[in-house]
């Protein structure tokens, strides 16, 4: 598929996908892994997202979690965005729960989806 869905995920999506699930978090982890494994998506990331997830995993020597995040950031298009642009992302971030579906903001150039838990 030539036109992939540009997707900016919230840190919570990465955290749920990277950590072992409990009975309470299993549905969110499965949803996060489903979204992150979607071949029809191209992921966008900012330096701020990297700073949200990596420091704690590195500090507590969670090597599997660090490797997961690094693999995600290697595949994601790293975008430098201004603080105003990050506020735009945060304002339009959607909530993904097992009972809800994702929504996207579309334009003539691309479709962008903002995902958060």
Secondary structure by P-SEA (a helix, b strand, c coil): cccccbbbbcaaaaaaaacccccccaaaaaaaaaaaacccbbbbbcaaaaaaccaaaaaacaaaaaaaaaaaaaacccccccaaaaaaaaaabbbbcccbbbbbbbcccbbbbbbcc
